[in-house]
Amino acid sequence: MTGNGKKRPQGDGSTGGNLSKSAGKTSRREQMRAEMLRQQEQQRRKERLKLGAWIAIVVVIVAAIGTGVGLSISKNGGSNGGTSSQTASASVTKAITSVSPSVVDAVGNGGGVSLAKPDPVSGAPALTADGKPRVLYVGAEYCPFCAAQRWAMVAALSRFGTFSNLGQTSSSSTDEYPNTATLSFHGATYTSKYLSFTGVEQTDRDQQPLDKISAADNKILNTYDTTKYVGSNGGIPFIDYGGKFLSSGASYDPGTLQGLTHAQIAKDLSNPNSDVTKSIVGSANMITATLCKLTGQQPAAVCNAAGVKAAAS
């Protein structure tokens, strides 16, 4: 483990030119990881400023009520004329929740590029619900790293259960990787015999309040989304896998999705040679391998898939 809690990239034992190539890839991953952490810290500061602004608004409202002054507060829409996510289209939902097993196996680990891998955590309380391991996701619709990671999260979790009412939106138009097409867990439900899932979208794409995180989950976030455990001073998306594994950030470069529509991303998922598919499905395979450790390698057809095993190694 490195000082930031992340596993060091492992070589394949090759020498000469292969070693130089591996070192180059490692260096690139480290650069991308450092840049992602920097951008996440900027986003965290924005969240704190936004929270301060809303506290000020509440104070004004309370004062106005006390003095009998009536105020009307409206939520401004974004540059695209609104912030509300829509229900994901049937075609997009089908593409991301039912990636072909042949594509899963062909992609494997997606080439081994991973910025935020689920790392084991010791001493954390088990995270469960209804007698099943619980996965906690905390993100926000404006966040481009969340935008990238949701595709992989939905693809992986759909191998263990079923989503209903997934949203379809895009990241902020004024942040890094603007308008990244994505899904949303706001208002969605998840049913599985193997896992429980909690998806929290704290704000919409204009950073207006959306889902309220529970006190218990907020304690988990504040305790484990820290340098000691995830190698960054707080960032989103934060994911706790049953209290056994943690990750913070996206597992691939959000720039991979830049300029693509939801439909284009969905269409790409049938092509194992696409960079989009390698990123999303490769990350989903890695997440699936982690989830299989929580479920006792069940369902067997999912956990024994060649692509999942390749991503676990």
ABEGO torsion letter per residue (X at the ends): XBAAGBBBBBBAGBBEAAAAAAAAAAAAAAAAAAAAAAAAAAAAAAAAAAAAAAAAAAAAAAAAAAAGBBBBBBBBBBAAGEABBBBBBAAAAAAAABBBAAAAAAAEAGGGBBABBBBBBBGBBBBBBGGBBBBBBBBBAABAAAAAAAAAAAAAAAAABBBBGBBBBBBBAABBGBGBBBBBABGBBBBBAABBBBBBBABBAAGBBBBBBBAAAAAAAAAABBAAAAGBBEBOBBBBBGGABBBBEBABBAAAABGBBAAAAAAAAABAABAAAAAAAAAAAAAAAAAAAAAGGOBAAAAABAAAAAAAX
